[in-house]
Amino acid sequence: MPLIAKSSYKPPIQLWNGHLQTIIPSLFRKVAVSYVRERIETPDDDFLDLDWCYADGSSKPLVILTHGLEGSSTSQYLAGMVRHLTRYGFDCLAWHYRSCSGEMNRQKRFYHIGETGDLHFITQHALSKGYQTLYLMGFSAGGNVTLKYLGERSGAALNPAIKKGVVFSVPVDLMGSARRLEQWDSLVYNHRFNRTLKRKVLEKAAAMPGVFPTEAVSKARSIREFDNLFTAPMNGFRDVTDYYTQSSSLQFIASITIPTLIVNAKNDPFLSPECFPEALGRELPNVWMEFPEQGGHCGFPPQTGGIQGTYWSEERALAFLTN
C-alpha cells in the first residue's frame, strides 16, 4: 500500500524553487490566531506552555500540533494549519518545547528532537480534559518527534484515542539532514538555527553559572557541532552520532500501527536522500508517504490565491484526517 506515487501539489509560478517556497511564506505570510494559553507543571519541576484554539460547537476531536526546531505556536506553518482546522470543526493544541514559548524553562535541559516524554505528557493532559479522539501532527523536527512517539508506542502501548498522525517536512534521518544543512545552498538555515540555539545556552548560563560549556558552545559553527558539544552530552548521549542514531524516526516508522501520512518535498533544502524512503513506503500497511517534487521546507504555498491564503498542506492534512 501506501506510497503515493504522484502528489497533487503544484507551487505558484513565481516561487519556482525550494528556497523561495521555504523562505517567502516564513517571512511574509501573516496568520493571526487567537490562542488561550495554559501552563502545566511537569513531574521534574519544569513547565510546558500550551496554546489552545477552539472550534465552534461541542464534542470535537483535538489535533495536537508539534512545532519545528526553535519554532512556536506562532510559526506561520503551524498557525495557518490551526486556522484551517478550527474552521472545519477541530480543536487544536499547539504545545511548546521547553524554552520555546517566550520564557526560559527552569531545568538545565532544553529539548531535543528525539525526546518524546513531553509529547506523551501532553496527550495524557488532553485526555484528562475529556477528549475522546486525538490526532497528532508535527512539522520538521516536530514531525520527527511525532513519528518516533507513534513508533515507540505502537499497538496496545498507544492510547486508542489517538486515531491518526500527519507530519510535514520531516528529517527522518537526522545525520543525513545535518549534512544537508552543511551544504553551501543551505548554510543560511544552518547558521540561523545555530545562532538562536547558542543564544539560549548563553542566556541560561547567566542564570546557572558554571553548568554549561559556554566557551566551547560559542565556537560551534553548525547545528551538528552544537549538538555534539551541547545537546548530546546534556541529554546523556555519547556524542552527536549516538544522539542522531537513537533519535532518528526512520527506524520507528515501520512500527506505527495507526494511519499516518508523511509529506516531504523533494526540493526541501533541509532533507537528505535518506528522508525519502520510497522502498519502505511500498511495504507499510499504515503509513502513507507522499513526496511531491515541490514544496520547500514547511512551505507548500498555494498555486493560486497568494501567500496569505489557504496552503496545500492545510488542505492535504484536513483531507487525510477526515477520510
C-alpha positions in Angstrom: 0.0 0.0 0.0 0.6 3.3 0.5 3.4 5.1 -1.2 1.6 7.9 -3.0 3.3 7.9 -6.4 2.0 11.2 -7.7 1.3 14.2 -5.4 -1.3 16.9 -6.3 0.9 19.7 -5.1 1.9 22.5 -7.6 3.6 25.7 -6.5 2.9 29.2 -7.6 4.8 30.1 -10.7 6.7 33.0 -9.1 8.0 30.7 -6.3 9.9 28.3 -8.6 12.4 26.6 -6.2 12.6 25.1 -2.7 14.3 28.1 -1.2 11.6 30.5 -2.3 8.9 28.1 -1.2 10.5 27.9 2.2 11.5 31.5 2.8 8.7 33.6 1.4 5.9 32.0 3.4 8.1 32.1 6.5 8.9 35.8 6.2 5.8 37.3 4.6 2.8 35.2 5.5 0.8 36.7 8.4 -1.7 34.4 10.1 -3.4 35.7 13.2 -4.7 33.0 15.6 -6.4 33.7 19.0 -4.9 31.3 21.4 -5.7 30.6 25.0 -2.5 29.8 26.9 -2.3 27.2 29.6 0.8 26.4 31.7 1.2 22.9 33.1 3.8 21.7 35.6 5.9 18.7 34.7 6.9 15.9 37.1 10.5 17.1 37.0 9.6 20.6 38.3 9.5 22.3 35.0 6.7 23.7 32.9 5.2 23.4 29.4 3.2 26.2 27.8 0.2 25.1 25.7 -1.7 27.3 23.3 -5.3 26.2 22.7 -7.6 27.3 19.8 -11.2 26.1 19.9 -13.6 25.4 17.1 -17.3 26.2 17.4 -19.6 23.5 18.7 -19.2 20.6 21.0 -17.9 17.0 21.0 -15.0 18.0 18.8 -11.8 16.0 18.1 -8.5 17.5 19.1 -5.3 17.9 17.0 -2.1 18.2 18.9 0.5 20.1 16.9 4.3 19.9 17.5 6.3 22.7 16.0 9.8 22.6 14.4 13.2 23.4 15.7 13.1 26.8 17.5 9.6 27.3 16.4 6.4 28.1 18.3 2.6 28.3 18.1 3.0 31.5 16.1 5.2 29.9 13.4 3.3 30.6 10.2 3.2 27.0 9.0 1.6 26.0 12.3 -0.7 29.0 12.8 -2.0 28.5 9.3 -2.8 24.9 10.0 -4.6 25.8 13.2 -6.7 28.4 11.5 -7.7 26.0 8.8 -8.5 23.0 11.1 -10.6 25.1 13.5 -12.7 26.3 10.6 -13.6 22.7 10.0 -14.5 21.7 13.5 -11.2 20.6 15.1 -9.9 21.9 18.4 -6.2 22.5 18.2 -3.5 22.3 20.9 -0.1 23.8 19.9 2.4 23.0 22.6 5.9 24.4 23.0 9.1 22.7 23.6 10.9 23.7 26.8 12.4 27.2 26.2 10.3 27.9 23.0 7.2 29.6 24.5 8.8 33.0 25.1 10.0 32.2 28.6 13.0 30.1 29.6 12.3 26.8 31.2 13.5 26.1 34.8 15.6 22.9 34.4 19.0 22.9 32.9 18.0 20.8 29.9 16.1 22.3 27.0 14.6 19.9 24.5 15.9 17.6 21.8 14.2 16.2 18.7 14.2 12.6 19.8 12.6 13.3 23.2 9.0 12.1 23.3 8.2 12.2 27.0 6.8 15.7 26.9 4.6 14.8 24.0 3.2 11.8 25.9 2.6 14.1 28.9 0.7 16.5 26.7 -1.5 13.7 25.2 -2.3 12.5 28.7 -3.2 16.0 29.8 -5.5 16.4 26.7 -7.3 13.1 27.6 -7.8 14.3 31.1 -9.9 17.1 29.7 -12.4 14.7 28.2 -11.3 14.5 24.6 -12.0 11.1 23.1 -10.4 11.5 19.7 -6.9 12.8 19.2 -4.8 13.4 16.1 -1.1 14.0 16.3 0.6 16.4 13.8 4.2 17.6 13.5 6.3 19.8 11.4 10.0 19.3 10.7 11.7 18.4 14.0 8.2 18.1 15.5 7.4 15.6 12.8 10.4 13.5 13.9 9.2 13.6 17.5 5.7 12.6 16.4 6.8 9.7 14.2 9.2 8.4 16.9 6.4 8.6 19.5 3.9 6.7 17.3 6.5 4.1 16.6 7.7 3.7 20.2 4.1 3.3 21.5 2.7 1.1 18.7 -0.2 -1.3 19.1 -1.5 -1.6 22.7 1.1 0.8 24.0 -0.6 3.7 22.1 -3.7 5.1 23.7 -6.7 4.1 21.4 -8.0 7.7 21.4 -5.1 8.6 19.1 -6.5 7.8 15.7 -4.1 9.3 13.1 -0.8 11.1 12.6 0.2 13.7 10.0 3.7 15.1 9.5 5.3 17.5 7.1 8.9 18.2 6.1 10.4 15.6 8.5 14.2 14.9 8.8 13.6 11.3 9.5 17.4 10.7 9.2 19.0 13.3 11.4 22.6 12.8 10.4 21.7 13.0 6.7 19.7 16.2 7.3 22.6 17.7 9.4 24.9 17.0 6.4 22.4 18.5 4.0 22.3 21.7 6.1 26.0 22.0 5.8 25.9 22.2 2.0 26.6 25.6 0.6 23.0 26.3 -0.5 21.5 25.6 2.9 24.1 27.3 5.2 21.8 30.2 5.8 19.3 27.9 7.6 22.1 26.2 9.5 23.6 29.5 10.7 20.2 30.8 11.8 19.4 27.8 13.9 22.9 27.6 15.3 22.8 31.3 16.3 19.5 31.1 18.2 20.4 27.8 20.0 23.7 29.3 21.2 22.0 32.4 22.4 19.7 30.3 24.5 22.6 28.4 26.1 24.3 31.7 27.0 21.1 33.1 28.4 20.6 30.0 30.6 24.3 30.0 31.6 23.8 33.5 33.0 21.2 32.1 35.4 23.2 28.9 36.1 26.9 29.8 36.3 29.3 27.0 35.8 26.8 24.5 34.5 27.2 24.9 30.7 30.3 24.7 28.5 29.7 28.2 27.1 33.2 28.7 25.7 33.1 25.5 23.6 29.5 26.1 22.6 30.1 29.6 21.5 32.6 28.3 18.9 30.1 25.8 17.3 29.8 26.6 13.6 26.9 24.4 12.7 23.9 22.6 14.2 25.9 19.3 14.2 28.8 20.9 16.1 26.3 22.4 18.6 24.6 19.1 19.1 27.9 17.4 19.6 29.1 19.9 22.2 25.8 20.6 24.0 22.7 18.6 23.1 24.2 15.1 23.1 26.1 15.3 26.4 23.3 17.3 28.1 20.9 14.5 27.3 23.0 11.5 28.1 24.2 10.6 24.6 27.9 9.7 23.9 28.2 12.1 21.0 26.3 13.6 18.1 26.4 10.3 16.2 24.8 8.5 19.1 22.2 11.2 19.5 21.2 11.2 15.9 21.2 7.5 15.6 19.0 6.9 18.6 16.7 9.9 17.8 16.0 9.5 14.1 12.4 8.5 13.5 13.2 6.4 10.3 13.9 3.3 12.4 10.5 3.7 14.2 8.2 4.2 11.1 7.7 0.5 10.4 6.3 0.0 13.9 3.5 2.6 13.5 0.1 1.0 13.8 -2.4 3.9 13.1 -2.9 5.6 9.7 -0.1 8.2 9.3 0.8 10.5 6.5 4.3 11.7 5.8 4.7 14.5 3.3 8.3 15.5 2.4 9.0 17.7 -0.7 11.9 16.5 -2.8 13.3 20.1 -3.1 13.3 20.6 0.6 16.7 22.3 1.4 16.7 20.6 4.9 16.3 17.0 3.8 18.8 14.4 2.5 18.0 11.5 0.2 17.5 9.2 3.2 14.5 11.2 4.1 12.6 9.8 1.1 12.4 6.0 1.9 10.2 5.0 -1.0 11.0 1.3 -0.8 9.9 1.3 2.8 6.8 3.2 1.9 5.7 0.5 -0.5 5.8 -2.1 2.3 3.9 -0.5 5.1 0.2 -1.0 5.7 -0.4 2.0 7.9 2.0 4.7 6.7 1.3 6.8 3.6 4.4 8.6 2.2 3.8 11.4 -0.2 6.9 13.1 -1.8 5.9 16.0 -4.1 8.6 17.4 -6.3 8.0 20.9 -5.0 7.1 22.5 -1.7 10.2 23.5 0.1 10.5 23.1 3.9 7.2 23.6 5.8 6.2 25.7 2.7 3.6 24.3 0.2 2.2 27.8 -0.7 -0.9 27.6 -2.9 -0.7 27.7 -6.7 -3.3 30.5 -6.7 -4.7 32.9 -4.1 -1.4 34.4 -2.9 0.7 33.5 0.1 -1.9 34.7 2.6 -4.4 32.1 1.6 -5.0 28.5 2.5 -2.0 26.3 1.8 -2.0 23.0 0.1 -0.5 21.3 3.2 -3.5 22.5 5.2 -6.0 21.1 2.7 -4.0 17.9 2.5 -4.0 17.4 6.2 -7.7 18.0 6.5 -8.4 15.5 3.7 -6.4 12.8 5.5 -7.9 13.4 8.9 -11.5 13.4 7.5 -11.3 10.4 5.1 
